[in-house]
Amino acid sequence: MANLVYKRVSTDQQSTARQNLVLGEAGIEDPVVFAEDGGTSSRLHPLQRPKFRELLTYARPGDTVHISEMFRLVRGTGHILDVLDVLAPASCCPP
């Protein structure tokens, strides 16, 4: 099982330093990091972002996805539900 880390900043003048700090403090072991290029628009749906799509292609059942803050990945409830549908399809986890 892998620890997958997703990082994104809104502009190319920003850095992932704060995300690195938060994720480092979480003590994630052997992370596989997927970092968007600076300036990858937050207006893009998460499932349209290149590095998040790469993460989804890499991910296997049992892997854990880590992000420093929800807003680094999603902009609202609709995005959350879309991402959850991809990460944890209903067929995998019967009630």
PEFENSUL-V627539 format. One record per backbone hydrogen bond with DSSP energy under -0.5 kcal/mol. CO is the residue of the C=O (numbers start at 1). NH is the residue of the N-H. E is the energy in kcal/mol with one decimal. If there is no record, write none. Layout:
BEGIN
co:CO nh:NH e:E
co:CO nh:NH e:E
END
This chain:
BEGIN
co:2 nh:4 e:-0.7
co:2 nh:64 e:-2.6
co:3 nh:32 e:-2.9
co:4 nh:66 e:-3.5
co:5 nh:34 e:-3.1
co:7 nh:36 e:-2.5
co:9 nh:39 e:-0.8
co:9 nh:40 e:-0.6
co:11 nh:14 e:-1.2
co:11 nh:39 e:-0.5
co:16 nh:20 e:-3.0
co:17 nh:21 e:-2.2
co:18 nh:22 e:-2.6
co:19 nh:23 e:-2.8
co:20 nh:24 e:-2.4
co:21 nh:25 e:-2.5
co:22 nh:26 e:-1.0
co:23 nh:28 e:-1.0
co:24 nh:27 e:-1.4
co:30 nh:3 e:-0.6
co:31 nh:33 e:-0.6
co:32 nh:5 e:-2.7
co:34 nh:7 e:-2.3
co:37 nh:40 e:-1.5
co:39 nh:41 e:-0.5
co:41 nh:44 e:-0.9
co:45 nh:48 e:-2.6
co:45 nh:49 e:-0.5
co:46 nh:49 e:-1.3
co:49 nh:53 e:-2.5
co:50 nh:54 e:-2.0
co:51 nh:55 e:-2.3
co:52 nh:56 e:-2.4
co:53 nh:57 e:-2.0
co:54 nh:58 e:-2.1
co:55 nh:59 e:-2.5
co:60 nh:63 e:-2.4
co:64 nh:4 e:-3.4
co:64 nh:66 e:-0.5
co:66 nh:6 e:-2.5
co:69 nh:72 e:-1.8
co:70 nh:73 e:-2.2
co:70 nh:74 e:-2.7
co:76 nh:80 e:-2.1
co:77 nh:81 e:-2.7
co:78 nh:82 e:-2.2
co:79 nh:83 e:-2.6
co:80 nh:84 e:-2.7
co:81 nh:85 e:-2.2
co:82 nh:86 e:-1.2
co:83 nh:87 e:-2.8
co:84 nh:88 e:-2.9
co:89 nh:92 e:-2.2
co:89 nh:93 e:-0.6
co:90 nh:93 e:-0.7
END
